[in-house]
């Protein structure tokens, strides 16, 4: 961002009060960047492959677009755009 290049951060959501919310909050509170955050945790490999496919598709669309990404005029981060 400091070089004026727009960036993405992916956030995943859930329905408030759902089982998914409870699972995420417990994982985030008890495992995320903790000693228990290790490779023995279960991984949904099919979902991970789908996510990678989404990222690859987005990457190709951005790379092949006729115009480079740019900040919206009212973006907080526009101050970092190359001058």
N, CA, C and O atoms as a CHARMM CRD file, in Angstrom:
* protein
*
  332
    1    1 UNK  N      0.82000  -1.19300   0.00000 PROA 1      0.00000
    2    1 UNK  CA     0.00000   0.00000   0.00000 PROA 1      0.00000
    3    1 UNK  C      0.86200   1.25400   0.00000 PROA 1      0.00000
    4    1 UNK  O      0.51700   2.25700  -0.62600 PROA 1      0.00000
    5    2 UNK  N      1.97000   1.19100   0.69800 PROA 2      0.00000
    6    2 UNK  CA     2.81200   2.38000   0.77300 PROA 2      0.00000
    7    2 UNK  C      3.43200   2.73000  -0.57300 PROA 2      0.00000
    8    2 UNK  O      3.90100   3.85100  -0.77100 PROA 2      0.00000
    9    3 UNK  N      3.43700   1.77700  -1.49400 PROA 3      0.00000
   10    3 UNK  CA     3.93500   2.03600  -2.84200 PROA 3      0.00000
   11    3 UNK  C      2.78000   2.38000  -3.78200 PROA 3      0.00000
   12    3 UNK  O      2.98200   2.51800  -4.98800 PROA 3      0.00000
   13    4 UNK  N      1.56800   2.52000  -3.23500 PROA 4      0.00000
   14    4 UNK  CA     0.41800   2.89600  -4.04700 PROA 4      0.00000
   15    4 UNK  C     -0.23800   1.74800  -4.78600 PROA 4      0.00000
   16    4 UNK  O     -1.02000   1.96900  -5.71100 PROA 4      0.00000
   17    5 UNK  N      0.07300   0.52500  -4.38800 PROA 5      0.00000
   18    5 UNK  CA    -0.50000  -0.64400  -5.05100 PROA 5      0.00000
   19    5 UNK  C     -1.68300  -1.14900  -4.23300 PROA 5      0.00000
   20    5 UNK  O     -1.51700  -1.55300  -3.08200 PROA 5      0.00000
   21    6 UNK  N     -2.87700  -1.12600  -4.82300 PROA 6      0.00000
   22    6 UNK  CA    -4.04300  -1.64300  -4.08800 PROA 6      0.00000
   23    6 UNK  C     -3.82200  -3.10400  -3.68200 PROA 6      0.00000
   24    6 UNK  O     -3.21500  -3.87700  -4.42300 PROA 6      0.00000
   25    7 UNK  N     -4.31100  -3.46500  -2.52300 PROA 7      0.00000
   26    7 UNK  CA    -4.15500  -4.82200  -2.00800 PROA 7      0.00000
   27    7 UNK  C     -5.49800  -5.34200  -1.52700 PROA 7      0.00000
   28    7 UNK  O     -6.41700  -4.56900  -1.25600 PROA 7      0.00000
   29    8 UNK  N     -5.59800  -6.65300  -1.42400 PROA 8      0.00000
   30    8 UNK  CA    -6.82100  -7.28400  -0.95600 PROA 8      0.00000
   31    8 UNK  C     -6.55300  -8.02700   0.34300 PROA 8      0.00000
   32    8 UNK  O     -5.46100  -8.54800   0.56600 PROA 8      0.00000
   33    9 UNK  N     -7.55100  -8.06400   1.17700 PROA 9      0.00000
   34    9 UNK  CA    -7.50800  -8.89500   2.37500 PROA 9      0.00000
   35    9 UNK  C     -8.82400  -9.65400   2.40600 PROA 9      0.00000
   36    9 UNK  O     -9.89700  -9.05100   2.42400 PROA 9      0.00000
   37   10 UNK  N     -8.74000 -10.94900   2.41300 PROA 10     0.00000
   38   10 UNK  CA    -9.96000 -11.75700   2.39600 PROA 10     0.00000
   39   10 UNK  C    -10.43900 -12.01900   3.81000 PROA 10     0.00000
   40   10 UNK  O     -9.66900 -12.43800   4.67400 PROA 10     0.00000
   41   11 UNK  N    -11.67700 -11.77600   4.02600 PROA 11     0.00000
   42   11 UNK  CA   -12.30900 -12.04000   5.31200 PROA 11     0.00000
   43   11 UNK  C    -13.47000 -13.00000   5.06000 PROA 11     0.00000
   44   11 UNK  O    -14.18000 -12.87400   4.06300 PROA 11     0.00000
   45   12 UNK  N    -13.65500 -13.94100   5.95000 PROA 12     0.00000
   46   12 UNK  CA   -14.73700 -14.90000   5.80000 PROA 12     0.00000
   47   12 UNK  C    -15.75100 -14.66200   6.90000 PROA 12     0.00000
   48   12 UNK  O    -15.39900 -14.32100   8.02900 PROA 12     0.00000
   49   13 UNK  N    -16.98200 -14.84300   6.56200 PROA 13     0.00000
   50   13 UNK  CA   -18.02800 -14.54600   7.52000 PROA 13     0.00000
   51   13 UNK  C    -18.88900 -15.74600   7.84300 PROA 13     0.00000
   52   13 UNK  O    -18.65300 -16.85600   7.36500 PROA 13     0.00000
   53   14 UNK  N    -19.85000 -15.50700   8.63100 PROA 14     0.00000
   54   14 UNK  CA   -20.79500 -16.51100   9.07100 PROA 14     0.00000
   55   14 UNK  C    -22.05700 -15.80200   9.48800 PROA 14     0.00000
   56   14 UNK  O    -22.09300 -14.57600   9.59900 PROA 14     0.00000
   57   15 UNK  N    -23.05600 -16.55600   9.70900 PROA 15     0.00000
   58   15 UNK  CA   -24.31900 -15.99500  10.20300 PROA 15     0.00000
   59   15 UNK  C    -24.18500 -15.84700  11.71300 PROA 15     0.00000
   60   15 UNK  O    -23.84500 -16.80900  12.40200 PROA 15     0.00000
   61   16 UNK  N    -24.45100 -14.63700  12.24000 PROA 16     0.00000
   62   16 UNK  CA   -24.33800 -14.43900  13.69100 PROA 16     0.00000
   63   16 UNK  C    -25.14600 -15.48100  14.46500 PROA 16     0.00000
   64   16 UNK  O    -26.30300 -15.75500  14.14400 PROA 16     0.00000
   65   17 UNK  N    -24.52000 -16.04900  15.47800 PROA 17     0.00000
   66   17 UNK  CA   -25.17500 -17.04500  16.32800 PROA 17     0.00000
   67   17 UNK  C    -25.10900 -18.45800  15.77200 PROA 17     0.00000
   68   17 UNK  O    -25.60000 -19.39400  16.40300 PROA 17     0.00000
   69   18 UNK  N    -24.50800 -18.62500  14.59500 PROA 18     0.00000
   70   18 UNK  CA   -24.44800 -19.95300  13.96600 PROA 18     0.00000
   71   18 UNK  C    -23.35300 -20.80800  14.59400 PROA 18     0.00000
   72   18 UNK  O    -22.49000 -20.31400  15.32100 PROA 18     0.00000
   73   19 UNK  N    -23.41200 -22.09500  14.29400 PROA 19     0.00000
   74   19 UNK  CA   -22.37300 -23.01700  14.76500 PROA 19     0.00000
   75   19 UNK  C    -21.01000 -22.61300  14.20000 PROA 19     0.00000
   76   19 UNK  O    -19.99000 -22.72900  14.87900 PROA 19     0.00000
   77   20 UNK  N    -21.00200 -22.13600  12.94600 PROA 20     0.00000
   78   20 UNK  CA   -19.75000 -21.71900  12.31700 PROA 20     0.00000
   79   20 UNK  C    -19.10900 -20.55400  13.07000 PROA 20     0.00000
   80   20 UNK  O    -17.89000 -20.50900  13.23500 PROA 20     0.00000
   81   21 UNK  N    -19.93500 -19.61600  13.52200 PROA 21     0.00000
   82   21 UNK  CA   -19.40000 -18.49000  14.29500 PROA 21     0.00000
   83   21 UNK  C    -18.76000 -18.99600  15.58100 PROA 21     0.00000
   84   21 UNK  O    -17.66900 -18.55800  15.94400 PROA 21     0.00000
   85   22 UNK  N    -19.42100 -19.90200  16.26200 PROA 22     0.00000
   86   22 UNK  CA   -18.88900 -20.42800  17.52300 PROA 22     0.00000
   87   22 UNK  C    -17.58100 -21.18500  17.29600 PROA 22     0.00000
   88   22 UNK  O    -16.64300 -21.04900  18.08100 PROA 22     0.00000
   89   23 UNK  N    -17.51300 -21.97300  16.23600 PROA 23     0.00000
   90   23 UNK  CA   -16.29600 -22.72200  15.91700 PROA 23     0.00000
   91   23 UNK  C    -15.15000 -21.75700  15.63800 PROA 23     0.00000
   92   23 UNK  O    -14.04700 -21.92700  16.15800 PROA 23     0.00000
   93   24 UNK  N    -15.41600 -20.73600  14.81000 PROA 24     0.00000
   94   24 UNK  CA   -14.36600 -19.77900  14.48000 PROA 24     0.00000
   95   24 UNK  C    -13.87900 -19.03500  15.72100 PROA 24     0.00000
   96   24 UNK  O    -12.67500 -18.90200  15.94200 PROA 24     0.00000
   97   25 UNK  N    -14.81200 -18.55700  16.51900 PROA 25     0.00000
   98   25 UNK  CA   -14.41800 -17.78600  17.70300 PROA 25     0.00000
   99   25 UNK  C    -13.61000 -18.62900  18.68000 PROA 25     0.00000
  100   25 UNK  O    -12.66300 -18.13500  19.29200 PROA 25     0.00000
  101   26 UNK  N    -13.97500 -19.89100  18.83000 PROA 26     0.00000
  102   26 UNK  CA   -13.22000 -20.77800  19.72300 PROA 26     0.00000
  103   26 UNK  C    -11.82400 -21.01900  19.16100 PROA 26     0.00000
  104   26 UNK  O    -10.84000 -20.98600  19.89900 PROA 26     0.00000
  105   27 UNK  N    -11.73800 -21.26500  17.84400 PROA 27     0.00000
  106   27 UNK  CA   -10.42800 -21.47500  17.21700 PROA 27     0.00000
  107   27 UNK  C     -9.56500 -20.22500  17.34200 PROA 27     0.00000
  108   27 UNK  O     -8.38900 -20.30400  17.69800 PROA 27     0.00000
  109   28 UNK  N    -10.15500 -19.08000  17.05000 PROA 28     0.00000
  110   28 UNK  CA    -9.40600 -17.82300  17.09400 PROA 28     0.00000
  111   28 UNK  C     -8.91300 -17.52500  18.50700 PROA 28     0.00000
  112   28 UNK  O     -7.78600 -17.06500  18.68900 PROA 28     0.00000
  113   29 UNK  N     -9.74300 -17.78400  19.49500 PROA 29     0.00000
  114   29 UNK  CA    -9.37400 -17.50300  20.89300 PROA 29     0.00000
  115   29 UNK  C     -8.35800 -18.49400  21.44400 PROA 29     0.00000
  116   29 UNK  O     -7.47000 -18.12200  22.21100 PROA 29     0.00000
  117   30 UNK  N     -8.49200 -19.76400  21.05000 PROA 30     0.00000
  118   30 UNK  CA    -7.68000 -20.80300  21.68300 PROA 30     0.00000
  119   30 UNK  C     -6.50000 -21.30800  20.86300 PROA 30     0.00000
  120   30 UNK  O     -5.55100 -21.85100  21.42900 PROA 30     0.00000
  121   31 UNK  N     -6.53800 -21.14400  19.55100 PROA 31     0.00000
  122   31 UNK  CA    -5.47500 -21.73100  18.72900 PROA 31     0.00000
  123   31 UNK  C     -4.70500 -20.74000  17.87300 PROA 31     0.00000
  124   31 UNK  O     -3.49800 -20.90500  17.69600 PROA 31     0.00000
  125   32 UNK  N     -5.35000 -19.73000  17.34300 PROA 32     0.00000
  126   32 UNK  CA    -4.71300 -18.83100  16.38500 PROA 32     0.00000
  127   32 UNK  C     -3.44800 -18.22700  16.97400 PROA 32     0.00000
  128   32 UNK  O     -3.50800 -17.53000  17.98700 PROA 32     0.00000
  129   33 UNK  N     -2.31200 -18.48400  16.35600 PROA 33     0.00000
  130   33 UNK  CA    -0.99400 -18.00700  16.78100 PROA 33     0.00000
  131   33 UNK  C     -0.68500 -18.41000  18.22200 PROA 33     0.00000
  132   33 UNK  O     -0.02500 -17.67500  18.95600 PROA 33     0.00000
  133   34 UNK  N     -1.16200 -19.56200  18.60700 PROA 34     0.00000
  134   34 UNK  CA    -0.86000 -20.10800  19.94000 PROA 34     0.00000
  135   34 UNK  C     -0.03900 -21.38600  19.75100 PROA 34     0.00000
  136   34 UNK  O      0.16500 -21.83800  18.62400 PROA 34     0.00000
  137   35 UNK  N      0.42100 -21.95400  20.83900 PROA 35     0.00000
  138   35 UNK  CA     1.21700 -23.18300  20.74000 PROA 35     0.00000
  139   35 UNK  C      0.41400 -24.31500  20.12200 PROA 35     0.00000
  140   35 UNK  O      0.98000 -25.21700  19.50300 PROA 35     0.00000
  141   36 UNK  N     -0.89400 -24.27100  20.28700 PROA 36     0.00000
  142   36 UNK  CA    -1.75300 -25.32400  19.73000 PROA 36     0.00000
  143   36 UNK  C     -2.08800 -25.10800  18.25200 PROA 36     0.00000
  144   36 UNK  O     -2.77700 -25.93100  17.64900 PROA 36     0.00000
  145   37 UNK  N     -1.61200 -24.02100  17.67100 PROA 37     0.00000
  146   37 UNK  CA    -1.84200 -23.73200  16.25100 PROA 37     0.00000
  147   37 UNK  C     -0.78300 -24.49400  15.45800 PROA 37     0.00000
  148   37 UNK  O      0.27100 -23.94700  15.13400 PROA 37     0.00000
  149   38 UNK  N     -1.07000 -25.76000  15.14800 PROA 38     0.00000
  150   38 UNK  CA    -0.07900 -26.60000  14.48200 PROA 38     0.00000
  151   38 UNK  C     -0.70100 -27.38400  13.33300 PROA 38     0.00000
  152   38 UNK  O     -1.89100 -27.25200  13.04600 PROA 38     0.00000
  153   39 UNK  N      0.11700 -28.19400  12.68400 PROA 39     0.00000
  154   39 UNK  CA    -0.32500 -28.91700  11.49600 PROA 39     0.00000
  155   39 UNK  C     -1.19600 -30.12700  11.78100 PROA 39     0.00000
  156   39 UNK  O     -1.60700 -30.82000  10.85000 PROA 39     0.00000
  157   40 UNK  N     -1.49000 -30.39600  13.05900 PROA 40     0.00000
  158   40 UNK  CA    -2.35700 -31.53700  13.36200 PROA 40     0.00000
  159   40 UNK  C     -3.83700 -31.15400  13.30700 PROA 40     0.00000
  160   40 UNK  O     -4.70300 -32.01600  13.45200 PROA 40     0.00000
  161   41 UNK  N     -4.12700 -29.88600  13.10000 PROA 41     0.00000
  162   41 UNK  CA    -5.52300 -29.45200  13.01600 PROA 41     0.00000
  163   41 UNK  C     -6.14600 -29.97100  11.72600 PROA 41     0.00000
  164   41 UNK  O     -5.46400 -30.08800  10.70800 PROA 41     0.00000
  165   42 UNK  N     -7.42500 -30.27900  11.76400 PROA 42     0.00000
  166   42 UNK  CA    -8.07000 -30.76400  10.53700 PROA 42     0.00000
  167   42 UNK  C     -8.13000 -29.65600   9.48000 PROA 42     0.00000
  168   42 UNK  O     -8.32300 -28.48400   9.80300 PROA 42     0.00000
  169   43 UNK  N     -7.96100 -30.04500   8.22200 PROA 43     0.00000
  170   43 UNK  CA    -8.00800 -29.10100   7.11200 PROA 43     0.00000
  171   43 UNK  C     -8.99000 -29.63600   6.07000 PROA 43     0.00000
  172   43 UNK  O     -8.92000 -30.80300   5.68600 PROA 43     0.00000
  173   44 UNK  N     -9.88300 -28.79700   5.62500 PROA 44     0.00000
  174   44 UNK  CA   -10.81300 -29.15700   4.56000 PROA 44     0.00000
  175   44 UNK  C    -10.08700 -28.89700   3.24000 PROA 44     0.00000
  176   44 UNK  O    -10.12100 -27.78600   2.71100 PROA 44     0.00000
  177   45 UNK  N     -9.43700 -29.92500   2.72100 PROA 45     0.00000
  178   45 UNK  CA    -8.60700 -29.76700   1.53000 PROA 45     0.00000
  179   45 UNK  C     -9.42600 -29.38100   0.29900 PROA 45     0.00000
  180   45 UNK  O     -8.94600 -28.63800  -0.55700 PROA 45     0.00000
  181   46 UNK  N    -10.63900 -29.87400   0.20600 PROA 46     0.00000
  182   46 UNK  CA   -11.49000 -29.51100  -0.92600 PROA 46     0.00000
  183   46 UNK  C    -11.82900 -28.02000  -0.88200 PROA 46     0.00000
  184   46 UNK  O    -11.79300 -27.34300  -1.90900 PROA 46     0.00000
  185   47 UNK  N    -12.15200 -27.51800   0.28900 PROA 47     0.00000
  186   47 UNK  CA   -12.45300 -26.08600   0.44000 PROA 47     0.00000
  187   47 UNK  C    -11.19400 -25.25400   0.18200 PROA 47     0.00000
  188   47 UNK  O    -11.27700 -24.18300  -0.42000 PROA 47     0.00000
  189   48 UNK  N    -10.04200 -25.72800   0.62400 PROA 48     0.00000
  190   48 UNK  CA    -8.78600 -25.00700   0.39000 PROA 48     0.00000
  191   48 UNK  C     -8.49900 -24.93600  -1.11200 PROA 48     0.00000
  192   48 UNK  O     -8.06300 -23.89900  -1.61000 PROA 48     0.00000
  193   49 UNK  N     -8.74000 -26.02500  -1.82800 PROA 49     0.00000
  194   49 UNK  CA    -8.53000 -26.03600  -3.28200 PROA 49     0.00000
  195   49 UNK  C     -9.49900 -25.07700  -3.96600 PROA 49     0.00000
  196   49 UNK  O     -9.11500 -24.37800  -4.90400 PROA 49     0.00000
  197   50 UNK  N    -10.73900 -25.03500  -3.51100 PROA 50     0.00000
  198   50 UNK  CA   -11.72300 -24.09000  -4.06900 PROA 50     0.00000
  199   50 UNK  C    -11.25800 -22.65300  -3.84700 PROA 50     0.00000
  200   50 UNK  O    -11.33100 -21.82400  -4.75400 PROA 50     0.00000
  201   51 UNK  N    -10.78500 -22.36600  -2.65000 PROA 51     0.00000
  202   51 UNK  CA   -10.32100 -21.02600  -2.31700 PROA 51     0.00000
  203   51 UNK  C     -9.14100 -20.64500  -3.21100 PROA 51     0.00000
  204   51 UNK  O     -9.08600 -19.52800  -3.72600 PROA 51     0.00000
  205   52 UNK  N     -8.19900 -21.57000  -3.39500 PROA 52     0.00000
  206   52 UNK  CA    -7.06400 -21.29900  -4.27300 PROA 52     0.00000
  207   52 UNK  C     -7.52800 -21.03200  -5.70100 PROA 52     0.00000
  208   52 UNK  O     -6.95500 -20.18900  -6.39100 PROA 52     0.00000
  209   53 UNK  N     -8.55900 -21.74300  -6.14700 PROA 53     0.00000
  210   53 UNK  CA    -9.11600 -21.51500  -7.47700 PROA 53     0.00000
  211   53 UNK  C     -9.72000 -20.12300  -7.60400 PROA 53     0.00000
  212   53 UNK  O     -9.57700 -19.47100  -8.63800 PROA 53     0.00000
  213   54 UNK  N    -10.38700 -19.67400  -6.56200 PROA 54     0.00000
  214   54 UNK  CA   -10.97400 -18.32900  -6.55100 PROA 54     0.00000
  215   54 UNK  C     -9.86400 -17.28500  -6.64300 PROA 54     0.00000
  216   54 UNK  O     -9.96400 -16.33300  -7.41700 PROA 54     0.00000
  217   55 UNK  N     -8.80700 -17.46600  -5.85200 PROA 55     0.00000
  218   55 UNK  CA    -7.68500 -16.52500  -5.89000 PROA 55     0.00000
  219   55 UNK  C     -7.00900 -16.51700  -7.25700 PROA 55     0.00000
  220   55 UNK  O     -6.65900 -15.45400  -7.77100 PROA 55     0.00000
  221   56 UNK  N     -6.82600 -17.69500  -7.84800 PROA 56     0.00000
  222   56 UNK  CA    -6.20200 -17.77800  -9.16100 PROA 56     0.00000
  223   56 UNK  C     -7.05000 -17.06600 -10.21500 PROA 56     0.00000
  224   56 UNK  O     -6.52500 -16.34500 -11.06300 PROA 56     0.00000
  225   57 UNK  N     -8.35400 -17.27300 -10.15400 PROA 57     0.00000
  226   57 UNK  CA    -9.26000 -16.61100 -11.09600 PROA 57     0.00000
  227   57 UNK  C     -9.18600 -15.09200 -10.94800 PROA 57     0.00000
  228   57 UNK  O     -9.13300 -14.36900 -11.94200 PROA 57     0.00000
  229   58 UNK  N     -9.18400 -14.62000  -9.72300 PROA 58     0.00000
  230   58 UNK  CA    -9.08600 -13.17900  -9.47200 PROA 58     0.00000
  231   58 UNK  C     -7.75300 -12.63900  -9.97500 PROA 58     0.00000
  232   58 UNK  O     -7.70100 -11.58700 -10.61300 PROA 58     0.00000
  233   59 UNK  N     -6.68800 -13.35800  -9.68700 PROA 59     0.00000
  234   59 UNK  CA    -5.35900 -12.94400 -10.12900 PROA 59     0.00000
  235   59 UNK  C     -5.29900 -12.80700 -11.65200 PROA 59     0.00000
  236   59 UNK  O     -4.75400 -11.83800 -12.17800 PROA 59     0.00000
  237   60 UNK  N     -5.85900 -13.77700 -12.33500 PROA 60     0.00000
  238   60 UNK  CA    -5.85100 -13.72800 -13.80900 PROA 60     0.00000
  239   60 UNK  C     -6.67600 -12.55700 -14.33000 PROA 60     0.00000
  240   60 UNK  O     -6.26900 -11.86400 -15.26300 PROA 60     0.00000
  241   61 UNK  N     -7.84500 -12.34300 -13.71600 PROA 61     0.00000
  242   61 UNK  CA    -8.69800 -11.23200 -14.16200 PROA 61     0.00000
  243   61 UNK  C     -7.99400  -9.89700 -13.98400 PROA 61     0.00000
  244   61 UNK  O     -8.06400  -9.03700 -14.86200 PROA 61     0.00000
  245   62 UNK  N     -7.32100  -9.71600 -12.86600 PROA 62     0.00000
  246   62 UNK  CA    -6.61600  -8.46000 -12.61200 PROA 62     0.00000
  247   62 UNK  C     -5.42300  -8.32800 -13.55800 PROA 62     0.00000
  248   62 UNK  O     -5.19400  -7.26500 -14.13600 PROA 62     0.00000
  249   63 UNK  N     -4.66700  -9.41600 -13.71000 PROA 63     0.00000
  250   63 UNK  CA    -3.47300  -9.36900 -14.55700 PROA 63     0.00000
  251   63 UNK  C     -3.83000  -9.13400 -16.02400 PROA 63     0.00000
  252   63 UNK  O     -3.08500  -8.46600 -16.74100 PROA 63     0.00000
  253   64 UNK  N     -4.95300  -9.67200 -16.47300 PROA 64     0.00000
  254   64 UNK  CA    -5.34100  -9.55500 -17.88300 PROA 64     0.00000
  255   64 UNK  C     -6.22000  -8.34600 -18.18100 PROA 64     0.00000
  256   64 UNK  O     -6.57200  -8.10300 -19.33500 PROA 64     0.00000
  257   65 UNK  N     -6.57300  -7.59400 -17.15400 PROA 65     0.00000
  258   65 UNK  CA    -7.44200  -6.42700 -17.35700 PROA 65     0.00000
  259   65 UNK  C     -6.71500  -5.37400 -18.19200 PROA 65     0.00000
  260   65 UNK  O     -5.49200  -5.25300 -18.10900 PROA 65     0.00000
  261   66 UNK  N     -7.45600  -4.61700 -18.98900 PROA 66     0.00000
  262   66 UNK  CA    -6.81900  -3.59800 -19.82700 PROA 66     0.00000
  263   66 UNK  C     -6.21800  -2.44100 -19.01200 PROA 66     0.00000
  264   66 UNK  O     -5.36800  -1.70500 -19.51300 PROA 66     0.00000
  265   67 UNK  N     -6.65400  -2.28700 -17.78000 PROA 67     0.00000
  266   67 UNK  CA    -6.18600  -1.17200 -16.95300 PROA 67     0.00000
  267   67 UNK  C     -5.76000  -1.71500 -15.58700 PROA 67     0.00000
  268   67 UNK  O     -6.39800  -2.61700 -15.04400 PROA 67     0.00000
  269   68 UNK  N     -4.69100  -1.16600 -15.04400 PROA 68     0.00000
  270   68 UNK  CA    -4.21200  -1.58600 -13.72100 PROA 68     0.00000
  271   68 UNK  C     -5.19200  -1.15300 -12.63700 PROA 68     0.00000
  272   68 UNK  O     -5.90600  -0.16600 -12.81800 PROA 68     0.00000
  273   69 UNK  N     -5.24100  -1.86600 -11.52000 PROA 69     0.00000
  274   69 UNK  CA    -6.10400  -1.45900 -10.40600 PROA 69     0.00000
  275   69 UNK  C     -5.69100  -0.07500  -9.90700 PROA 69     0.00000
  276   69 UNK  O     -4.52900   0.31900 -10.01600 PROA 69     0.00000
  277   70 UNK  N     -6.64800   0.64100  -9.36700 PROA 70     0.00000
  278   70 UNK  CA    -6.33500   1.94700  -8.79400 PROA 70     0.00000
  279   70 UNK  C     -7.26200   2.20700  -7.61800 PROA 70     0.00000
  280   70 UNK  O     -8.31700   1.58700  -7.48400 PROA 70     0.00000
  281   71 UNK  N     -6.84800   3.12800  -6.77800 PROA 71     0.00000
  282   71 UNK  CA    -7.65400   3.46600  -5.60800 PROA 71     0.00000
  283   71 UNK  C     -8.89800   4.23400  -6.02200 PROA 71     0.00000
  284   71 UNK  O     -8.86800   5.02400  -6.96600 PROA 71     0.00000
  285   72 UNK  N     -9.98600   3.99800  -5.31200 PROA 72     0.00000
  286   72 UNK  CA   -11.18200   4.82100  -5.50300 PROA 72     0.00000
  287   72 UNK  C    -10.87100   6.21100  -4.94300 PROA 72     0.00000
  288   72 UNK  O    -10.07400   6.35200  -4.01600 PROA 72     0.00000
  289   73 UNK  N    -11.50000   7.22000  -5.50800 PROA 73     0.00000
  290   73 UNK  CA   -11.18600   8.59600  -5.11800 PROA 73     0.00000
  291   73 UNK  C    -11.44500   8.86900  -3.63500 PROA 73     0.00000
  292   73 UNK  O    -10.79400   9.73100  -3.04500 PROA 73     0.00000
  293   74 UNK  N    -12.38400   8.14700  -3.03100 PROA 74     0.00000
  294   74 UNK  CA   -12.69700   8.39100  -1.62100 PROA 74     0.00000
  295   74 UNK  C    -12.06400   7.35700  -0.68100 PROA 74     0.00000
  296   74 UNK  O    -12.42900   7.28800   0.49200 PROA 74     0.00000
  297   75 UNK  N    -11.12400   6.55900  -1.18500 PROA 75     0.00000
  298   75 UNK  CA   -10.50700   5.52900  -0.36300 PROA 75     0.00000
  299   75 UNK  C     -9.56300   6.14000   0.67800 PROA 75     0.00000
  300   75 UNK  O     -8.79500   7.05400   0.37700 PROA 75     0.00000
  301   76 UNK  N     -9.63300   5.63300   1.87300 PROA 76     0.00000
  302   76 UNK  CA    -8.72500   6.02600   2.94100 PROA 76     0.00000
  303   76 UNK  C     -7.27800   5.79200   2.50900 PROA 76     0.00000
  304   76 UNK  O     -6.39000   6.56700   2.86400 PROA 76     0.00000
  305   77 UNK  N     -7.04300   4.73400   1.75100 PROA 77     0.00000
  306   77 UNK  CA    -5.69300   4.35100   1.37300 PROA 77     0.00000
  307   77 UNK  C     -5.15400   5.11200   0.16500 PROA 77     0.00000
  308   77 UNK  O     -3.99100   4.94400  -0.20100 PROA 77     0.00000
  309   78 UNK  N     -5.97800   5.93500  -0.45100 PROA 78     0.00000
  310   78 UNK  CA    -5.54600   6.66500  -1.63100 PROA 78     0.00000
  311   78 UNK  C     -4.31600   7.54300  -1.33000 PROA 78     0.00000
  312   78 UNK  O     -3.52300   7.83500  -2.22600 PROA 78     0.00000
  313   79 UNK  N     -4.17000   7.95000  -0.08900 PROA 79     0.00000
  314   79 UNK  CA    -3.02300   8.79600   0.28700 PROA 79     0.00000
  315   79 UNK  C     -1.70000   8.08500   0.00300 PROA 79     0.00000
  316   79 UNK  O     -0.65600   8.73300  -0.07400 PROA 79     0.00000
  317   80 UNK  N     -1.73500   6.76200  -0.15300 PROA 80     0.00000
  318   80 UNK  CA    -0.51800   6.01300  -0.42800 PROA 80     0.00000
  319   80 UNK  C     -0.25400   5.86700  -1.93000 PROA 80     0.00000
  320   80 UNK  O      0.77700   5.32000  -2.32300 PROA 80     0.00000
  321   81 UNK  N     -1.16700   6.34900  -2.76600 PROA 81     0.00000
  322   81 UNK  CA    -0.99700   6.22100  -4.21000 PROA 81     0.00000
  323   81 UNK  C      0.25300   6.97600  -4.66500 PROA 81     0.00000
  324   81 UNK  O      0.61600   8.01300  -4.11000 PROA 81     0.00000
  325   82 UNK  N      0.89000   6.42500  -5.68000 PROA 82     0.00000
  326   82 UNK  CA     2.08500   7.09500  -6.22200 PROA 82     0.00000
  327   82 UNK  C      1.70200   8.47700  -6.70200 PROA 82     0.00000
  328   82 UNK  O      0.66100   8.66600  -7.33100 PROA 82     0.00000
  329   83 UNK  N      2.52600   9.41100  -6.41100 PROA 83     0.00000
  330   83 UNK  CA     2.22300  10.78800  -6.78200 PROA 83     0.00000
  331   83 UNK  C      3.01700  11.21200  -7.99100 PROA 83     0.00000
  332   83 UNK  O      2.88800  12.34900  -8.44600 PROA 83     0.00000
